[in-house]
Amino acid sequence: MTGQHRDLTPEAAARLTLDPGPWLSCDDCFEQMDEFVDRLLTDGPTGMPALHAHLAGCGACGEEARSLLLLVAADEGIDPAPGLRRLAED
Ligand SMILES: [Zn+2]
């Protein structure tokens, strides 16, 4: 079978990229939070849009991520402000 790649319109491609996909549960969120916070505290892209969306929409997880970020930053002796800003960004 050939020709399995159907033409993807730019609109469809953009949707696929922007759509955070299946929403994470709070449990999924907690599992990935360490990694997310690590990435927030470095300059690279977090690459975790679903998690970021969950944190923005879930007060409990958002607060947890904030606390964790402050904790990790203090632990590693780095400024938490940029990470907090990135966390608050959409
Ligand atoms: Zn949650």
PDB file of the backbone (N, CA, C, O) and the ligand in Angstrom, with CONECT records:
HET     ZN  A 101       1
ATOM      1  N   MET A   1       0.838  -1.198   0.000  1.00  0.00           N
ATOM      2  CA  MET A   1       0.000   0.000   0.000  1.00  0.00           C
ATOM      3  C   MET A   1       0.877   1.254   0.000  1.00  0.00           C
ATOM      4  O   MET A   1       1.729   1.417   0.874  1.00  0.00           O
ATOM      5  N   THR A   2       0.675   2.115  -0.955  1.00  0.00           N
ATOM      6  CA  THR A   2       1.410   3.377  -0.945  1.00  0.00           C
ATOM      7  C   THR A   2       0.416   4.514  -0.805  1.00  0.00           C
ATOM      8  O   THR A   2      -0.796   4.298  -0.788  1.00  0.00           O
ATOM      9  N   GLY A   3       0.939   5.722  -0.704  1.00  0.00           N
ATOM     10  CA  GLY A   3       0.066   6.892  -0.648  1.00  0.00           C
ATOM     11  C   GLY A   3      -0.721   6.985   0.639  1.00  0.00           C
ATOM     12  O   GLY A   3      -1.846   7.483   0.658  1.00  0.00           O
ATOM     13  N   GLN A   4      -0.125   6.506   1.714  1.00  0.00           N
ATOM     14  CA  GLN A   4      -0.845   6.611   2.979  1.00  0.00           C
ATOM     15  C   GLN A   4      -0.815   8.029   3.550  1.00  0.00           C
ATOM     16  O   GLN A   4      -1.648   8.412   4.372  1.00  0.00           O
ATOM     17  N   HIS A   5       0.173   8.790   3.085  1.00  0.00           N
ATOM     18  CA  HIS A   5       0.250  10.162   3.575  1.00  0.00           C
ATOM     19  C   HIS A   5      -0.713  11.031   2.794  1.00  0.00           C
ATOM     20  O   HIS A   5      -0.442  11.389   1.647  1.00  0.00           O
ATOM     21  N   ARG A   6      -1.784  11.358   3.379  1.00  0.00           N
ATOM     22  CA  ARG A   6      -2.731  12.250   2.719  1.00  0.00           C
ATOM     23  C   ARG A   6      -2.245  13.677   2.898  1.00  0.00           C
ATOM     24  O   ARG A   6      -1.521  14.000   3.839  1.00  0.00           O
ATOM     25  N   ASP A   7      -2.664  14.517   1.971  1.00  0.00           N
ATOM     26  CA  ASP A   7      -2.275  15.923   2.078  1.00  0.00           C
ATOM     27  C   ASP A   7      -2.852  16.509   3.352  1.00  0.00           C
ATOM     28  O   ASP A   7      -4.036  16.359   3.656  1.00  0.00           O
ATOM     29  N   LEU A   8      -1.995  17.168   4.074  1.00  0.00           N
ATOM     30  CA  LEU A   8      -2.425  17.811   5.307  1.00  0.00           C
ATOM     31  C   LEU A   8      -2.477  19.315   5.019  1.00  0.00           C
ATOM     32  O   LEU A   8      -1.461  19.913   4.663  1.00  0.00           O
ATOM     33  N   THR A   9      -3.624  19.910   5.170  1.00  0.00           N
ATOM     34  CA  THR A   9      -3.710  21.349   4.943  1.00  0.00           C
ATOM     35  C   THR A   9      -2.975  22.061   6.072  1.00  0.00           C
ATOM     36  O   THR A   9      -2.837  21.516   7.167  1.00  0.00           O
ATOM     37  N   PRO A  10      -2.508  23.267   5.808  1.00  0.00           N
ATOM     38  CA  PRO A  10      -1.829  24.026   6.882  1.00  0.00           C
ATOM     39  C   PRO A  10      -2.732  24.181   8.098  1.00  0.00           C
ATOM     40  O   PRO A  10      -2.263  24.136   9.235  1.00  0.00           O
ATOM     41  N   GLU A  11      -4.018  24.362   7.858  1.00  0.00           N
ATOM     42  CA  GLU A  11      -4.952  24.528   8.976  1.00  0.00           C
ATOM     43  C   GLU A  11      -4.996  23.268   9.830  1.00  0.00           C
ATOM     44  O   GLU A  11      -4.957  23.329  11.059  1.00  0.00           O
ATOM     45  N   ALA A  12      -5.076  22.135   9.159  1.00  0.00           N
ATOM     46  CA  ALA A  12      -5.142  20.876   9.897  1.00  0.00           C
ATOM     47  C   ALA A  12      -3.848  20.634  10.661  1.00  0.00           C
ATOM     48  O   ALA A  12      -3.858  20.157  11.795  1.00  0.00           O
ATOM     49  N   ALA A  13      -2.737  20.973  10.018  1.00  0.00           N
ATOM     50  CA  ALA A  13      -1.439  20.787  10.676  1.00  0.00           C
ATOM     51  C   ALA A  13      -1.343  21.675  11.907  1.00  0.00           C
ATOM     52  O   ALA A  13      -0.838  21.253  12.947  1.00  0.00           O
ATOM     53  N   ALA A  14      -1.824  22.896  11.786  1.00  0.00           N
ATOM     54  CA  ALA A  14      -1.768  23.823  12.907  1.00  0.00           C
ATOM     55  C   ALA A  14      -2.636  23.310  14.051  1.00  0.00           C
ATOM     56  O   ALA A  14      -2.258  23.396  15.219  1.00  0.00           O
ATOM     57  N   ARG A  15      -3.787  22.782  13.705  1.00  0.00           N
ATOM     58  CA  ARG A  15      -4.673  22.230  14.734  1.00  0.00           C
ATOM     59  C   ARG A  15      -4.009  21.102  15.497  1.00  0.00           C
ATOM     60  O   ARG A  15      -4.085  21.017  16.723  1.00  0.00           O
ATOM     61  N   LEU A  16      -3.345  20.224  14.721  1.00  0.00           N
ATOM     62  CA  LEU A  16      -2.691  19.084  15.349  1.00  0.00           C
ATOM     63  C   LEU A  16      -1.594  19.550  16.296  1.00  0.00           C
ATOM     64  O   LEU A  16      -1.370  18.963  17.354  1.00  0.00           O
ATOM     65  N   THR A  17      -0.917  20.619  15.891  1.00  0.00           N
ATOM     66  CA  THR A  17       0.186  21.104  16.706  1.00  0.00           C
ATOM     67  C   THR A  17      -0.314  21.825  17.947  1.00  0.00           C
ATOM     68  O   THR A  17       0.263  21.691  19.026  1.00  0.00           O
ATOM     69  N   LEU A  18      -1.384  22.586  17.792  1.00  0.00           N
ATOM     70  CA  LEU A  18      -1.853  23.408  18.900  1.00  0.00           C
ATOM     71  C   LEU A  18      -2.724  22.626  19.877  1.00  0.00           C
ATOM     72  O   LEU A  18      -2.735  22.896  21.078  1.00  0.00           O
ATOM     73  N   ASP A  19      -3.442  21.665  19.344  1.00  0.00           N
ATOM     74  CA  ASP A  19      -4.341  20.906  20.196  1.00  0.00           C
ATOM     75  C   ASP A  19      -3.541  20.126  21.235  1.00  0.00           C
ATOM     76  O   ASP A  19      -2.734  19.272  20.869  1.00  0.00           O
ATOM     77  N   PRO A  20      -3.744  20.398  22.503  1.00  0.00           N
ATOM     78  CA  PRO A  20      -2.965  19.701  23.524  1.00  0.00           C
ATOM     79  C   PRO A  20      -3.330  18.225  23.624  1.00  0.00           C
ATOM     80  O   PRO A  20      -2.730  17.484  24.402  1.00  0.00           O
ATOM     81  N   GLY A  21      -4.294  17.809  22.854  1.00  0.00           N
ATOM     82  CA  GLY A  21      -4.608  16.385  22.827  1.00  0.00           C
ATOM     83  C   GLY A  21      -5.397  15.957  24.035  1.00  0.00           C
ATOM     84  O   GLY A  21      -6.067  16.772  24.669  1.00  0.00           O
ATOM     85  N   PRO A  22      -5.325  14.695  24.355  1.00  0.00           N
ATOM     86  CA  PRO A  22      -6.124  14.213  25.480  1.00  0.00           C
ATOM     87  C   PRO A  22      -5.738  14.960  26.749  1.00  0.00           C
ATOM     88  O   PRO A  22      -4.555  15.078  27.068  1.00  0.00           O
ATOM     89  N   TRP A  23      -6.698  15.447  27.446  1.00  0.00           N
ATOM     90  CA  TRP A  23      -6.409  16.195  28.664  1.00  0.00           C
ATOM     91  C   TRP A  23      -5.831  15.259  29.705  1.00  0.00           C
ATOM     92  O   TRP A  23      -6.244  14.108  29.847  1.00  0.00           O
ATOM     93  N   LEU A  24      -4.880  15.783  30.412  1.00  0.00           N
ATOM     94  CA  LEU A  24      -4.241  14.976  31.445  1.00  0.00           C
ATOM     95  C   LEU A  24      -5.125  14.945  32.681  1.00  0.00           C
ATOM     96  O   LEU A  24      -5.837  15.906  32.975  1.00  0.00           O
ATOM     97  N   SER A  25      -5.072  13.853  33.388  1.00  0.00           N
ATOM     98  CA  SER A  25      -5.713  13.815  34.695  1.00  0.00           C
ATOM     99  C   SER A  25      -4.747  14.447  35.691  1.00  0.00           C
ATOM    100  O   SER A  25      -3.576  14.660  35.375  1.00  0.00           O
ATOM    101  N   CYS A  26      -5.228  14.743  36.878  1.00  0.00           N
ATOM    102  CA  CYS A  26      -4.348  15.321  37.893  1.00  0.00           C
ATOM    103  C   CYS A  26      -3.208  14.352  38.223  1.00  0.00           C
ATOM    104  O   CYS A  26      -2.084  14.783  38.478  1.00  0.00           O
ATOM    105  N   ASP A  27      -3.493  13.051  38.217  1.00  0.00           N
ATOM    106  CA  ASP A  27      -2.450  12.062  38.494  1.00  0.00           C
ATOM    107  C   ASP A  27      -1.349  12.102  37.443  1.00  0.00           C
ATOM    108  O   ASP A  27      -0.162  12.102  37.770  1.00  0.00           O
ATOM    109  N   ASP A  28      -1.764  12.138  36.158  1.00  0.00           N
ATOM    110  CA  ASP A  28      -0.787  12.237  35.073  1.00  0.00           C
ATOM    111  C   ASP A  28       0.063  13.481  35.265  1.00  0.00           C
ATOM    112  O   ASP A  28       1.278  13.486  35.067  1.00  0.00           O
ATOM    113  N   CYS A  29      -0.635  14.527  35.660  1.00  0.00           N
ATOM    114  CA  CYS A  29      -0.010  15.821  35.829  1.00  0.00           C
ATOM    115  C   CYS A  29       1.081  15.758  36.907  1.00  0.00           C
ATOM    116  O   CYS A  29       2.191  16.254  36.712  1.00  0.00           O
ATOM    117  N   PHE A  30       0.753  15.150  38.025  1.00  0.00           N
ATOM    118  CA  PHE A  30       1.713  15.047  39.122  1.00  0.00           C
ATOM    119  C   PHE A  30       2.929  14.230  38.717  1.00  0.00           C
ATOM    120  O   PHE A  30       4.053  14.522  39.127  1.00  0.00           O
ATOM    121  N   GLU A  31       2.694  13.208  37.911  1.00  0.00           N
ATOM    122  CA  GLU A  31       3.801  12.361  37.458  1.00  0.00           C
ATOM    123  C   GLU A  31       4.812  13.127  36.619  1.00  0.00           C
ATOM    124  O   GLU A  31       6.011  12.856  36.675  1.00  0.00           O
ATOM    125  N   GLN A  32       4.322  14.083  35.843  1.00  0.00           N
ATOM    126  CA  GLN A  32       5.205  14.791  34.919  1.00  0.00           C
ATOM    127  C   GLN A  32       5.679  16.139  35.450  1.00  0.00           C
ATOM    128  O   GLN A  32       6.454  16.842  34.801  1.00  0.00           O
ATOM    129  N   MET A  33       5.200  16.484  36.640  1.00  0.00           N
ATOM    130  CA  MET A  33       5.446  17.838  37.119  1.00  0.00           C
ATOM    131  C   MET A  33       6.923  18.140  37.384  1.00  0.00           C
ATOM    132  O   MET A  33       7.397  19.242  37.109  1.00  0.00           O
ATOM    133  N   ASP A  34       7.641  17.153  37.919  1.00  0.00           N
ATOM    134  CA  ASP A  34       9.072  17.351  38.195  1.00  0.00           C
ATOM    135  C   ASP A  34       9.799  17.780  36.934  1.00  0.00           C
ATOM    136  O   ASP A  34      10.556  18.750  36.904  1.00  0.00           O
ATOM    137  N   GLU A  35       9.527  17.002  35.895  1.00  0.00           N
ATOM    138  CA  GLU A  35      10.186  17.252  34.624  1.00  0.00           C
ATOM    139  C   GLU A  35       9.802  18.614  34.062  1.00  0.00           C
ATOM    140  O   GLU A  35      10.640  19.348  33.539  1.00  0.00           O
ATOM    141  N   PHE A  36       8.536  18.928  34.180  1.00  0.00           N
ATOM    142  CA  PHE A  36       8.048  20.203  33.656  1.00  0.00           C
ATOM    143  C   PHE A  36       8.711  21.372  34.380  1.00  0.00           C
ATOM    144  O   PHE A  36       9.146  22.338  33.754  1.00  0.00           O
ATOM    145  N   VAL A  37       8.781  21.272  35.691  1.00  0.00           N
ATOM    146  CA  VAL A  37       9.387  22.337  36.488  1.00  0.00           C
ATOM    147  C   VAL A  37      10.867  22.481  36.137  1.00  0.00           C
ATOM    148  O   VAL A  37      11.379  23.597  36.044  1.00  0.00           O
ATOM    149  N   ASP A  38      11.553  21.354  35.941  1.00  0.00           N
ATOM    150  CA  ASP A  38      12.951  21.407  35.522  1.00  0.00           C
ATOM    151  C   ASP A  38      13.087  22.188  34.226  1.00  0.00           C
ATOM    152  O   ASP A  38      13.977  23.022  34.061  1.00  0.00           O
ATOM    153  N   ARG A  39      12.173  21.887  33.311  1.00  0.00           N
ATOM    154  CA  ARG A  39      12.241  22.557  32.006  1.00  0.00           C
ATOM    155  C   ARG A  39      11.890  24.031  32.112  1.00  0.00           C
ATOM    156  O   ARG A  39      12.450  24.865  31.399  1.00  0.00           O
ATOM    157  N   LEU A  40      10.953  24.352  33.014  1.00  0.00           N
ATOM    158  CA  LEU A  40      10.588  25.761  33.202  1.00  0.00           C
ATOM    159  C   LEU A  40      11.780  26.561  33.709  1.00  0.00           C
ATOM    160  O   LEU A  40      11.929  27.742  33.395  1.00  0.00           O
ATOM    161  N   LEU A  41      12.617  25.911  34.487  1.00  0.00           N
ATOM    162  CA  LEU A  41      13.740  26.610  35.107  1.00  0.00           C
ATOM    163  C   LEU A  41      14.957  26.678  34.189  1.00  0.00           C
ATOM    164  O   LEU A  41      15.963  27.297  34.534  1.00  0.00           O
ATOM    165  N   THR A  42      14.866  26.044  33.022  1.00  0.00           N
ATOM    166  CA  THR A  42      15.920  26.198  32.020  1.00  0.00           C
ATOM    167  C   THR A  42      15.326  27.002  30.864  1.00  0.00           C
ATOM    168  O   THR A  42      14.124  27.262  30.828  1.00  0.00           O
ATOM    169  N   ASP A  43      16.169  27.383  29.942  1.00  0.00           N
ATOM    170  CA  ASP A  43      15.699  28.277  28.886  1.00  0.00           C
ATOM    171  C   ASP A  43      14.974  27.580  27.752  1.00  0.00           C
ATOM    172  O   ASP A  43      14.280  28.227  26.968  1.00  0.00           O
ATOM    173  N   GLY A  44      15.124  26.283  27.655  1.00  0.00           N
ATOM    174  CA  GLY A  44      14.550  25.572  26.519  1.00  0.00           C
ATOM    175  C   GLY A  44      13.037  25.541  26.552  1.00  0.00           C
ATOM    176  O   GLY A  44      12.421  25.875  27.564  1.00  0.00           O
ATOM    177  N   PRO A  45      12.443  25.141  25.447  1.00  0.00           N
ATOM    178  CA  PRO A  45      10.984  25.000  25.413  1.00  0.00           C
ATOM    179  C   PRO A  45      10.563  23.854  26.320  1.00  0.00           C
ATOM    180  O   PRO A  45      11.276  22.859  26.446  1.00  0.00           O
ATOM    181  N   THR A  46       9.397  23.996  26.955  1.00  0.00           N
ATOM    182  CA  THR A  46       8.955  22.926  27.846  1.00  0.00           C
ATOM    183  C   THR A  46       8.456  21.738  27.033  1.00  0.00           C
ATOM    184  O   THR A  46       8.602  20.585  27.441  1.00  0.00           O
ATOM    185  N   GLY A  47       7.870  22.032  25.885  1.00  0.00           N
ATOM    186  CA  GLY A  47       7.407  20.948  25.023  1.00  0.00           C
ATOM    187  C   GLY A  47       6.341  20.081  25.663  1.00  0.00           C
ATOM    188  O   GLY A  47       6.152  18.932  25.265  1.00  0.00           O
ATOM    189  N   MET A  48       5.647  20.620  26.648  1.00  0.00           N
ATOM    190  CA  MET A  48       4.617  19.837  27.334  1.00  0.00           C
ATOM    191  C   MET A  48       3.322  20.640  27.382  1.00  0.00           C
ATOM    192  O   MET A  48       2.865  21.020  28.461  1.00  0.00           O
ATOM    193  N   PRO A  49       2.726  20.902  26.216  1.00  0.00           N
ATOM    194  CA  PRO A  49       1.548  21.778  26.166  1.00  0.00           C
ATOM    195  C   PRO A  49       0.348  21.244  26.935  1.00  0.00           C
ATOM    196  O   PRO A  49      -0.410  22.023  27.513  1.00  0.00           O
ATOM    197  N   ALA A  50       0.165  19.930  26.951  1.00  0.00           N
ATOM    198  CA  ALA A  50      -0.991  19.376  27.655  1.00  0.00           C
ATOM    199  C   ALA A  50      -0.874  19.617  29.153  1.00  0.00           C
ATOM    200  O   ALA A  50      -1.840  19.963  29.834  1.00  0.00           O
ATOM    201  N   LEU A  51       0.343  19.422  29.637  1.00  0.00           N
ATOM    202  CA  LEU A  51       0.572  19.634  31.070  1.00  0.00           C
ATOM    203  C   LEU A  51       0.419  21.112  31.418  1.00  0.00           C
ATOM    204  O   LEU A  51      -0.204  21.470  32.418  1.00  0.00           O
ATOM    205  N   HIS A  52       1.001  21.962  30.571  1.00  0.00           N
ATOM    206  CA  HIS A  52       0.910  23.395  30.802  1.00  0.00           C
ATOM    207  C   HIS A  52      -0.551  23.839  30.823  1.00  0.00           C
ATOM    208  O   HIS A  52      -0.955  24.645  31.661  1.00  0.00           O
ATOM    209  N   ALA A  53      -1.336  23.301  29.887  1.00  0.00           N
ATOM    210  CA  ALA A  53      -2.762  23.645  29.821  1.00  0.00           C
ATOM    211  C   ALA A  53      -3.474  23.179  31.077  1.00  0.00           C
ATOM    212  O   ALA A  53      -4.338  23.878  31.607  1.00  0.00           O
ATOM    213  N   HIS A  54      -3.110  21.999  31.551  1.00  0.00           N
ATOM    214  CA  HIS A  54      -3.749  21.485  32.763  1.00  0.00           C
ATOM    215  C   HIS A  54      -3.429  22.397  33.950  1.00  0.00           C
ATOM    216  O   HIS A  54      -4.314  22.735  34.737  1.00  0.00           O
ATOM    217  N   LEU A  55      -2.174  22.787  34.072  1.00  0.00           N
ATOM    218  CA  LEU A  55      -1.776  23.633  35.198  1.00  0.00           C
ATOM    219  C   LEU A  55      -2.485  24.984  35.159  1.00  0.00           C
ATOM    220  O   LEU A  55      -2.810  25.565  36.194  1.00  0.00           O
ATOM    221  N   ALA A  56      -2.718  25.474  33.929  1.00  0.00           N
ATOM    222  CA  ALA A  56      -3.395  26.765  33.788  1.00  0.00           C
ATOM    223  C   ALA A  56      -4.872  26.649  34.190  1.00  0.00           C
ATOM    224  O   ALA A  56      -5.476  27.607  34.674  1.00  0.00           O
ATOM    225  N   GLY A  57      -5.440  25.444  33.975  1.00  0.00           N
ATOM    226  CA  GLY A  57      -6.863  25.295  34.220  1.00  0.00           C
ATOM    227  C   GLY A  57      -7.217  24.637  35.531  1.00  0.00           C
ATOM    228  O   GLY A  57      -8.383  24.640  35.926  1.00  0.00           O
ATOM    229  N   CYS A  58      -6.241  24.071  36.215  1.00  0.00           N
ATOM    230  CA  CYS A  58      -6.501  23.342  37.459  1.00  0.00           C
ATOM    231  C   CYS A  58      -5.786  24.038  38.612  1.00  0.00           C
ATOM    232  O   CYS A  58      -4.558  24.023  38.692  1.00  0.00           O
ATOM    233  N   GLY A  59      -6.556  24.640  39.491  1.00  0.00           N
ATOM    234  CA  GLY A  59      -5.990  25.416  40.575  1.00  0.00           C
ATOM    235  C   GLY A  59      -5.057  24.623  41.472  1.00  0.00           C
ATOM    236  O   GLY A  59      -3.991  25.105  41.856  1.00  0.00           O
ATOM    237  N   ALA A  60      -5.467  23.392  41.808  1.00  0.00           N
ATOM    238  CA  ALA A  60      -4.669  22.567  42.721  1.00  0.00           C
ATOM    239  C   ALA A  60      -3.308  22.240  42.111  1.00  0.00           C
ATOM    240  O   ALA A  60      -2.275  22.393  42.762  1.00  0.00           O
ATOM    241  N   CYS A  61      -3.315  21.792  40.861  1.00  0.00           N
ATOM    242  CA  CYS A  61      -2.062  21.422  40.204  1.00  0.00           C
ATOM    243  C   CYS A  61      -1.210  22.656  39.920  1.00  0.00           C
ATOM    244  O   CYS A  61       0.015  22.609  40.025  1.00  0.00           O
ATOM    245  N   GLY A  62      -1.863  23.756  39.561  1.00  0.00           N
ATOM    246  CA  GLY A  62      -1.130  24.985  39.295  1.00  0.00           C
ATOM    247  C   GLY A  62      -0.388  25.448  40.543  1.00  0.00           C
ATOM    248  O   GLY A  62       0.763  25.880  40.477  1.00  0.00           O
ATOM    249  N   GLU A  63      -1.069  25.349  41.676  1.00  0.00           N
ATOM    250  CA  GLU A  63      -0.467  25.761  42.942  1.00  0.00           C
ATOM    251  C   GLU A  63       0.679  24.820  43.318  1.00  0.00           C
ATOM    252  O   GLU A  63       1.714  25.253  43.823  1.00  0.00           O
ATOM    253  N   GLU A  64       0.474  23.528  43.061  1.00  0.00           N
ATOM    254  CA  GLU A  64       1.495  22.531  43.347  1.00  0.00           C
ATOM    255  C   GLU A  64       2.754  22.804  42.512  1.00  0.00           C
ATOM    256  O   GLU A  64       3.876  22.734  43.013  1.00  0.00           O
ATOM    257  N   ALA A  65       2.541  23.113  41.236  1.00  0.00           N
ATOM    258  CA  ALA A  65       3.665  23.378  40.346  1.00  0.00           C
ATOM    259  C   ALA A  65       4.434  24.616  40.812  1.00  0.00           C
ATOM    260  O   ALA A  65       5.664  24.655  40.762  1.00  0.00           O
ATOM    261  N   ARG A  66       3.694  25.614  41.262  1.00  0.00           N
ATOM    262  CA  ARG A  66       4.301  26.845  41.766  1.00  0.00           C
ATOM    263  C   ARG A  66       5.190  26.554  42.974  1.00  0.00           C
ATOM    264  O   ARG A  66       6.330  27.011  43.056  1.00  0.00           O
ATOM    265  N   SER A  67       4.638  25.786  43.905  1.00  0.00           N
ATOM    266  CA  SER A  67       5.399  25.441  45.117  1.00  0.00           C
ATOM    267  C   SER A  67       6.641  24.644  44.751  1.00  0.00           C
ATOM    268  O   SER A  67       7.732  24.893  45.265  1.00  0.00           O
ATOM    269  N   LEU A  68       6.454  23.680  43.852  1.00  0.00           N
ATOM    270  CA  LEU A  68       7.573  22.826  43.457  1.00  0.00           C
ATOM    271  C   LEU A  68       8.656  23.650  42.781  1.00  0.00           C
ATOM    272  O   LEU A  68       9.846  23.460  43.033  1.00  0.00           O
ATOM    273  N   LEU A  69       8.234  24.561  41.924  1.00  0.00           N
ATOM    274  CA  LEU A  69       9.186  25.399  41.210  1.00  0.00           C
ATOM    275  C   LEU A  69      10.013  26.225  42.198  1.00  0.00           C
ATOM    276  O   LEU A  69      11.230  26.336  42.054  1.00  0.00           O
ATOM    277  N   LEU A  70       9.341  26.808  43.209  1.00  0.00           N
ATOM    278  CA  LEU A  70      10.038  27.617  44.207  1.00  0.00           C
ATOM    279  C   LEU A  70      11.021  26.767  44.999  1.00  0.00           C
ATOM    280  O   LEU A  70      12.126  27.195  45.329  1.00  0.00           O
ATOM    281  N   LEU A  71      10.575  25.538  45.294  1.00  0.00           N
ATOM    282  CA  LEU A  71      11.399  24.608  46.060  1.00  0.00           C
ATOM    283  C   LEU A  71      12.666  24.221  45.297  1.00  0.00           C
ATOM    284  O   LEU A  71      13.775  24.273  45.827  1.00  0.00           O
ATOM    285  N   VAL A  72      12.466  23.835  44.045  1.00  0.00           N
ATOM    286  CA  VAL A  72      13.591  23.395  43.211  1.00  0.00           C
ATOM    287  C   VAL A  72      14.556  24.552  42.971  1.00  0.00           C
ATOM    288  O   VAL A  72      15.773  24.377  43.023  1.00  0.00           O
ATOM    289  N   ALA A  73      14.002  25.737  42.709  1.00  0.00           N
ATOM    290  CA  ALA A  73      14.837  26.904  42.457  1.00  0.00           C
ATOM    291  C   ALA A  73      15.686  27.223  43.688  1.00  0.00           C
ATOM    292  O   ALA A  73      16.877  27.513  43.575  1.00  0.00           O
ATOM    293  N   ALA A  74      15.053  27.164  44.872  1.00  0.00           N
ATOM    294  CA  ALA A  74      15.774  27.442  46.115  1.00  0.00           C
ATOM    295  C   ALA A  74      16.859  26.395  46.322  1.00  0.00           C
ATOM    296  O   ALA A  74      17.978  26.703  46.732  1.00  0.00           O
ATOM    297  N   ASP A  75      16.498  25.149  46.027  1.00  0.00           N
ATOM    298  CA  ASP A  75      17.412  24.029  46.205  1.00  0.00           C
ATOM    299  C   ASP A  75      18.638  24.169  45.318  1.00  0.00           C
ATOM    300  O   ASP A  75      19.757  23.859  45.726  1.00  0.00           O
ATOM    301  N   GLU A  76      18.411  24.638  44.106  1.00  0.00           N
ATOM    302  CA  GLU A  76      19.508  24.729  43.143  1.00  0.00           C
ATOM    303  C   GLU A  76      20.136  26.116  43.130  1.00  0.00           C
ATOM    304  O   GLU A  76      21.068  26.381  42.371  1.00  0.00           O
ATOM    305  N   GLY A  77      19.611  27.000  43.982  1.00  0.00           N
ATOM    306  CA  GLY A  77      20.178  28.336  44.092  1.00  0.00           C
ATOM    307  C   GLY A  77      19.993  29.170  42.850  1.00  0.00           C
ATOM    308  O   GLY A  77      20.861  29.970  42.501  1.00  0.00           O
ATOM    309  N   ILE A  78      18.861  28.990  42.170  1.00  0.00           N
ATOM    310  CA  ILE A  78      18.600  29.816  40.992  1.00  0.00           C
ATOM    311  C   ILE A  78      17.368  30.688  41.211  1.00  0.00           C
ATOM    312  O   ILE A  78      16.535  30.415  42.075  1.00  0.00           O
ATOM    313  N   ASP A  79      17.277  31.733  40.414  1.00  0.00           N
ATOM    314  CA  ASP A  79      16.174  32.687  40.516  1.00  0.00           C
ATOM    315  C   ASP A  79      14.890  32.054  39.977  1.00  0.00           C
ATOM    316  O   ASP A  79      14.840  31.654  38.814  1.00  0.00           O
ATOM    317  N   PRO A  80      13.848  31.961  40.816  1.00  0.00           N
ATOM    318  CA  PRO A  80      12.605  31.326  40.366  1.00  0.00           C
ATOM    319  C   PRO A  80      11.748  32.230  39.482  1.00  0.00           C
ATOM    320  O   PRO A  80      10.816  31.752  38.836  1.00  0.00           O
ATOM    321  N   ALA A  81      12.052  33.540  39.443  1.00  0.00           N
ATOM    322  CA  ALA A  81      11.171  34.492  38.754  1.00  0.00           C
ATOM    323  C   ALA A  81      10.913  34.147  37.280  1.00  0.00           C
ATOM    324  O   ALA A  81       9.760  34.142  36.849  1.00  0.00           O
ATOM    325  N   PRO A  82      11.974  33.855  36.495  1.00  0.00           N
ATOM    326  CA  PRO A  82      11.704  33.537  35.085  1.00  0.00           C
ATOM    327  C   PRO A  82      10.826  32.294  34.932  1.00  0.00           C
ATOM    328  O   PRO A  82       9.958  32.244  34.060  1.00  0.00           O
ATOM    329  N   GLY A  83      11.055  31.307  35.772  1.00  0.00           N
ATOM    330  CA  GLY A  83      10.269  30.087  35.715  1.00  0.00           C
ATOM    331  C   GLY A  83       8.815  30.349  36.079  1.00  0.00           C
ATOM    332  O   GLY A  83       7.900  29.801  35.465  1.00  0.00           O
ATOM    333  N   LEU A  84       8.616  31.195  37.086  1.00  0.00           N
ATOM    334  CA  LEU A  84       7.252  31.542  37.491  1.00  0.00           C
ATOM    335  C   LEU A  84       6.535  32.290  36.379  1.00  0.00           C
ATOM    336  O   LEU A  84       5.344  32.091  36.138  1.00  0.00           O
ATOM    337  N   ARG A  85       7.290  33.158  35.705  1.00  0.00           N
ATOM    338  CA  ARG A  85       6.695  33.894  34.578  1.00  0.00           C
ATOM    339  C   ARG A  85       6.282  32.932  33.477  1.00  0.00           C
ATOM    340  O   ARG A  85       5.202  33.056  32.899  1.00  0.00           O
ATOM    341  N   ARG A  86       7.154  31.971  33.193  1.00  0.00           N
ATOM    342  CA  ARG A  86       6.846  31.025  32.130  1.00  0.00           C
ATOM    343  C   ARG A  86       5.671  30.137  32.517  1.00  0.00           C
ATOM    344  O   ARG A  86       4.878  29.731  31.667  1.00  0.00           O
ATOM    345  N   LEU A  87       5.571  29.843  33.804  1.00  0.00           N
ATOM    346  CA  LEU A  87       4.456  29.029  34.285  1.00  0.00           C
ATOM    347  C   LEU A  87       3.135  29.775  34.110  1.00  0.00           C
ATOM    348  O   LEU A  87       2.108  29.180  33.784  1.00  0.00           O
ATOM    349  N   ALA A  88       3.181  31.086  34.332  1.00  0.00           N
ATOM    350  CA  ALA A  88       1.966  31.892  34.249  1.00  0.00           C
ATOM    351  C   ALA A  88       1.574  32.193  32.801  1.00  0.00           C
ATOM    352  O   ALA A  88       0.431  32.546  32.510  1.00  0.00           O
ATOM    353  N   GLU A  89       2.552  32.043  31.900  1.00  0.00           N
ATOM    354  CA  GLU A  89       2.253  32.288  30.483  1.00  0.00           C
ATOM    355  C   GLU A  89       1.325  31.224  29.943  1.00  0.00           C
ATOM    356  O   GLU A  89       1.286  30.089  30.419  1.00  0.00           O
ATOM    357  N   ASP A  90       0.592  31.624  28.947  1.00  0.00           N
ATOM    358  CA  ASP A  90      -0.310  30.660  28.343  1.00  0.00           C
ATOM    359  C   ASP A  90       0.380  29.909  27.222  1.00  0.00           C
ATOM    360  O   ASP A  90      -0.229  29.046  26.590  1.00  0.00           O
TER     361      ASP A  90
HETATM  362 ZN    ZN A 101      -5.077  18.947  38.169  1.00  0.00          ZN2+
END
